[in-house]
């Protein structure tokens, strides 16, 4: 299935916004930092890889990510999915456990640690839906 995003560049810029919102949120950000679950996401249909980790003590951000595999940390969790699945997830319309069972998301590593982050990140759904409705209506799922 084709990506709902107009380009890999659009996908990357929107995901940067989403992860910035989570990192800067006064509730989510510190909790994600404390959870400290390094993750690697591969978005096959747009040929992008994102590695994310908790911010370090000398860094201002709660989350730190790079769009490359050339990072100096190892992921605790690995997930491979389409940009469409990521888009549906951030709108609250893709159940992660069901997507894993149906192989829409392929996983490796400590998936339980990733599933424990879902209650922390749940508030992003409404914010992402608002962003999509206001600026990217072609992404509404």
C-alpha positions as CSV (number, residue, x, y, z in Angstrom):
1,X,0.0,0.0,0.0
2,X,1.3,3.5,-0.8
3,X,2.3,5.9,1.8
4,X,-0.3,8.6,2.7
5,X,2.5,11.1,3.0
6,X,3.4,13.2,0.0
7,X,7.1,12.3,0.3
8,X,9.6,10.8,2.7
9,X,10.6,14.4,3.5
10,X,7.0,15.2,4.7
11,X,6.9,12.0,6.8
12,X,10.2,12.9,8.5
13,X,9.3,16.5,9.2
14,X,5.9,15.4,10.7
15,X,7.5,12.7,12.8
16,X,10.1,15.3,14.0
17,X,7.1,17.4,15.1
18,X,5.4,14.5,16.9
19,X,8.6,13.5,18.8
20,X,9.3,17.1,19.7
21,X,5.8,17.4,21.1
22,X,6.3,14.3,23.2
23,X,9.8,15.4,24.3
24,X,8.6,18.9,25.3
25,X,5.3,17.9,26.9
26,X,5.6,18.5,30.7
27,X,4.0,15.1,31.5
28,X,5.1,12.8,28.7
29,X,8.7,14.1,28.2
30,X,10.1,13.4,31.7
31,X,8.3,10.1,31.9
32,X,9.7,9.0,28.6
33,X,13.1,10.1,29.7
34,X,12.8,8.2,32.9
35,X,11.6,5.1,31.1
36,X,14.9,5.1,29.1
37,X,13.9,2.7,26.3
38,X,16.1,3.2,23.3
39,X,14.2,2.2,20.1
40,X,14.9,1.8,16.4
41,X,12.1,2.4,13.9
42,X,12.3,1.3,10.3
43,X,9.7,2.8,8.0
44,X,10.1,0.5,5.0
45,X,7.8,2.3,2.5
46,X,9.6,5.6,2.8
47,X,13.0,4.1,3.3
48,X,13.8,5.8,6.6
49,X,15.3,4.7,9.9
50,X,14.9,6.5,13.2
51,X,16.8,5.8,16.3
52,X,15.6,7.3,19.5
53,X,16.8,7.4,23.1
54,X,16.2,9.2,26.4
55,X,18.0,12.6,26.7
56,X,21.2,12.4,28.6
57,X,21.9,14.6,31.8
58,X,23.9,17.2,29.8
59,X,21.1,17.5,27.2
60,X,18.1,19.7,27.5
61,X,15.7,17.4,25.6
62,X,13.8,14.5,27.2
63,X,14.1,12.6,23.9
64,X,16.9,12.5,21.4
65,X,16.7,11.0,17.9
66,X,18.6,10.6,14.7
67,X,17.4,9.6,11.3
68,X,20.2,7.1,10.7
69,X,21.5,3.8,11.8
70,X,24.9,5.4,12.6
71,X,24.3,6.0,16.3
72,X,26.4,5.3,19.4
73,X,23.7,3.4,21.3
74,X,21.9,0.1,20.9
75,X,18.1,-0.1,20.6
76,X,16.3,-2.1,23.3
77,X,13.3,-2.4,20.9
78,X,13.2,-2.6,17.1
79,X,10.1,-2.0,15.1
80,X,9.5,-2.1,11.4
81,X,6.3,-0.7,9.9
82,X,4.9,1.3,7.1
83,X,4.4,5.1,7.3
84,X,0.7,4.4,7.0
85,X,0.8,2.2,10.2
86,X,2.7,5.0,12.0
87,X,0.2,7.6,10.9
88,X,-2.7,5.4,12.1
89,X,-1.0,4.7,15.4
90,X,-0.4,8.4,16.2
91,X,-4.1,9.1,15.4
92,X,-5.0,6.5,18.0
93,X,-6.5,4.2,15.2
94,X,-3.9,1.4,15.2
95,X,-3.7,-1.0,18.2
96,X,0.0,-1.9,18.6
97,X,-0.7,-5.4,20.0
98,X,-3.1,-6.2,17.2
99,X,-0.7,-4.7,14.5
100,X,2.1,-6.9,15.9
101,X,-0.2,-10.0,15.8
102,X,-1.2,-9.2,12.2
103,X,2.4,-8.4,11.2
104,X,1.7,-4.8,10.3
105,X,4.5,-4.2,12.8
106,X,7.5,-6.5,13.0
107,X,9.3,-6.4,16.3
108,X,12.5,-7.4,17.9
109,X,14.1,-7.0,21.4
110,X,12.2,-6.1,24.5
111,X,8.7,-5.4,23.0
112,X,7.2,-5.4,26.5
113,X,9.2,-2.3,27.4
114,X,7.8,-0.6,24.3
115,X,4.2,-1.6,25.2
116,X,4.7,-0.1,28.6
117,X,5.3,3.3,26.9
118,X,1.8,3.3,25.3
119,X,0.0,4.7,28.4
120,X,2.6,7.5,28.6
121,X,2.3,8.5,25.0
122,X,-1.5,8.2,24.6
123,X,-2.1,12.0,25.0
124,X,-0.2,12.5,21.7
125,X,-3.1,11.0,19.8
126,X,-5.4,14.0,20.2
127,X,-2.6,16.4,19.5
128,X,-1.6,14.5,16.3
129,X,-5.2,14.4,15.1
130,X,-5.4,18.2,15.6
131,X,-2.2,18.7,13.7
132,X,-3.4,16.4,10.8
133,X,-6.8,18.2,10.7
134,X,-5.3,21.6,10.7
135,X,-2.3,21.2,8.5
136,X,-2.3,17.8,6.8
137,X,-5.9,16.7,6.1
138,X,-4.7,14.2,3.5
139,X,-3.4,12.1,6.4
140,X,-6.7,11.7,8.2
141,X,-7.2,7.9,8.7
